[in-house]
Amino acid sequence: MRNCKFISMVILLFLLSGCTNPAEEIISHSERQFGKKFKEGRIDLLKVFDFPWDTLYIFYPLIYPEDIENDTGINYKGNVVPDDTYLFVFVSDGTIIREIKSRPFRISFENELMGLNSIKIRSNDAKFLIKATSPGRYRMIKIH
């Protein structure tokens, strides 16, 4: 009985902390806006992640902390991004305000956004066309 209470408390804290899978949040937001079987639609990541942020970095699996520091310009004390995991790092006023691991990753981004270690998205330029590419897979294309 004690284990059930502990597990329930952990789940509740997880839900209340807002620590969800950001890639899945993008998909869920799109499904709410365009329907479960949408083919494509325009989204603004500022509306998906509705807290103040200036820049979003999405780091690839197996990226080292020093690479995160080099990309963000911010002292980073975290660990290597685990295999099969993407790390969403939200920055505001030169400070990392939120970092969330995302797995599985069912979204791909167009090549122009992709750097050596990460995908970089500025909040003032966060509008995308999201397209279904195959069942359960999506492509994000920058709207210029």
C-alpha positions in Angstrom: 0.0 0.0 0.0 2.9 2.3 0.8 4.4 1.8 -2.6 1.1 2.7 -4.3 0.9 6.0 -2.4 4.6 6.8 -3.3 4.1 6.0 -7.0 0.9 8.1 -7.0 2.7 11.0 -5.5 5.6 10.8 -8.0 3.1 10.7 -10.9 1.2 13.7 -9.5 4.4 15.7 -9.0 5.5 14.8 -12.5 2.2 16.1 -13.9 2.2 19.2 -11.8 5.7 20.1 -12.7 4.9 20.5 -16.4 7.6 18.0 -17.3 6.2 16.5 -20.4 7.6 15.4 -23.7 8.0 18.6 -25.7 8.0 16.9 -29.1 4.7 15.2 -28.1 3.4 18.6 -26.9 4.0 20.0 -30.4 2.0 17.0 -31.9 -0.8 17.2 -29.3 -1.1 21.0 -29.9 -1.4 20.4 -33.6 -4.0 17.6 -33.2 -6.1 19.9 -30.9 -5.9 22.7 -33.5 -6.3 20.7 -36.7 -7.8 17.3 -35.7 -6.3 13.9 -34.9 -5.6 13.0 -38.5 -4.3 16.3 -39.8 -2.1 16.4 -42.9 -0.6 19.8 -42.2 -1.1 23.1 -40.4 0.6 26.3 -39.2 1.7 26.5 -35.6 3.6 29.0 -33.5 5.9 27.4 -30.9 5.3 30.4 -28.6 1.8 29.1 -28.2 2.9 25.5 -27.7 5.4 26.5 -25.0 3.5 29.3 -23.4 6.1 30.5 -20.9 8.7 33.3 -21.6 11.7 32.1 -23.6 14.0 33.7 -26.1 15.7 30.8 -27.8 15.0 27.0 -27.9 17.9 24.6 -28.5 17.1 21.0 -29.4 20.2 19.0 -28.8 20.8 15.7 -30.5 21.6 12.4 -28.7 25.1 12.0 -27.3 26.0 15.7 -27.2 28.5 16.6 -24.5 28.0 19.4 -21.9 30.8 21.5 -23.5 29.0 21.4 -26.8 25.9 22.6 -25.1 27.9 25.5 -23.6 29.5 26.3 -27.0 26.1 26.5 -28.7 24.2 28.4 -26.0 27.1 30.5 -24.7 25.9 29.6 -21.2 27.8 27.6 -18.5 26.1 24.2 -18.5 26.5 21.7 -15.6 24.3 18.9 -17.0 25.4 15.5 -18.4 25.8 14.0 -21.9 22.5 13.8 -23.7 21.5 10.1 -23.5 21.3 7.9 -26.6 17.9 8.0 -28.3 17.0 11.2 -26.4 16.8 14.8 -27.5 17.3 17.6 -25.0 15.1 20.7 -25.3 16.8 23.7 -23.7 14.8 26.9 -23.3 16.8 30.1 -22.7 15.6 33.5 -21.5 17.8 36.5 -21.0 21.0 34.4 -21.2 19.8 31.9 -18.6 18.6 28.3 -19.1 15.1 28.4 -17.7 14.0 24.9 -18.6 15.5 21.7 -20.0 13.4 18.7 -20.9 14.4 15.4 -22.4 12.3 14.1 -25.3 12.0 10.5 -26.3 10.8 9.2 -28.7 11.3 11.9 -31.2 8.6 11.8 -33.9 9.3 15.2 -35.4 12.0 16.2 -37.9 13.1 19.7 -38.8 14.2 21.1 -42.1 18.0 21.1 -42.7 18.4 24.9 -42.6 17.7 24.9 -38.9 20.1 22.0 -38.1 23.5 22.8 -36.7 26.3 20.5 -35.8 25.0 19.9 -32.3 21.5 21.3 -32.1 18.5 22.9 -33.8 18.2 26.5 -32.8 14.8 28.3 -32.8 14.4 32.0 -31.8 11.1 32.9 -30.2 10.5 35.8 -32.6 10.9 33.4 -35.5 9.0 30.3 -34.2 6.3 29.8 -36.8 6.2 26.5 -38.6 4.3 24.4 -41.0 3.9 20.9 -39.5 3.3 18.2 -42.0 2.4 14.5 -41.5 5.0 12.5 -43.4 3.9 9.0 -42.4 1.7 7.6 -39.7 2.8 9.1 -36.4 5.8 11.1 -38.0 5.9 14.8 -38.7 8.1 17.4 -40.5 8.5 21.0 -39.2 9.1 23.5 -42.0 10.1 27.1 -41.2 7.6 29.8 -42.3 9.5 32.8 -43.6 
